[in-house]
Amino acid sequence: MANDNRKYLKPELLARIGDLEMRARLVVEGFVSGMHRSPYHGVSVEFSQHKEYVAGDDLRHLDWRVYGRSDRYYIKQYEEETNLRVHIALDCSASMRYPEQLDRSDRLTKFEYAATLAASLAFLLTHQQDAAGLIVFDDEVRAELPPLSSQGHLRSLVAQLERVRLERANDATATFPRIAGRLHRRSMIALISDLLVDTDVLIPTMERIRHAGHEVVVFHVLDHDERTFPFLDNTLFEGIEATDQQVLVDPQALKAAYLDALAAHETRIRRACSNSRIEFVSLSTADPLDVALRAYLAARMHQVKAGA
């Protein structure tokens, strides 16, 4: 992408934009301005259902026959038959709140970063006339929108992201098999999570999804603190999901062991993804968000070229 756009994609600048939709639009507009026309556009549409017209809906889809019978305005909604249907699975567990205490002018929490990425993916997919859906989860599936491609659906998806509450612990055993069970038609799933879950559940579930013929991209989002452990003085660490857990330690005494454990956790997931031809994208909240969008597009191109 053009270098002059990159300055707008830095997380500390995006953090100053409180509105999620505006942040996502800025990321996507900057990203799209530097990419060639995508080869992955929808090829046909299939009628799905009617919905009552509201201001802002595309007037081209008004059903005049229904109006003639009911004297009320209804919009035809279509289910896109596209080259790509993406379920964006977003982790909304309490650990995604980190850091809870921050300077609003220069940082995003993990969830704010992940939600902006999710909204940006949805904007990009809609721009390409592909279909974006949403699955929000912690220890249960909290919200679900099917993959569709329309401006109205995109607005509903972003509105759903803005309503998310981060209160419960993640439970991969309960949630991940349910997510896998929701994938029926051949599609792609983009998992966005800090992956602070049991890998003995996560890995087999990802392999099951992949072996069923779906494409998978995993975005592993961690805060910059979690990736670098920059703490120097004695620090009281408190559990976000286990609030009764507190420990006061000298961080320098455990930094090496912590970073080794994190690296081993991520390496195990990365290797499992590689073995199943799953794209794995390691992200820090300090990374510009176009890094994640480029990784997504590279994964899609790789899968198409491989004939998957």
Protein Blocks (a to p, Z undefined) as FASTA:
>chain_A
ZZklmmmmgfklmmmpmblklmmmmmmmmmmmmpccdfbdcfbdcdfbdcdddehiafkl
pcfklmmmnopacddddddddfbdcdddddfbfklmpcfbdcfklpccfklmmmmmmmmm
mmmmmmnopacdddddfkbcfbdcdddddfklmmmmmmmmmmpccfbccdfklmmmmmmm
mpmbgcddddddehiacfklmmmmmmmmmmnopacdddddddfklmnopafbdcddddfk
lmmbccdddfklmmmmmmmmmmmmmmmmmmmmmmnopacddddfkbcfklmmmmmmmmmm
mmmmnoZZ
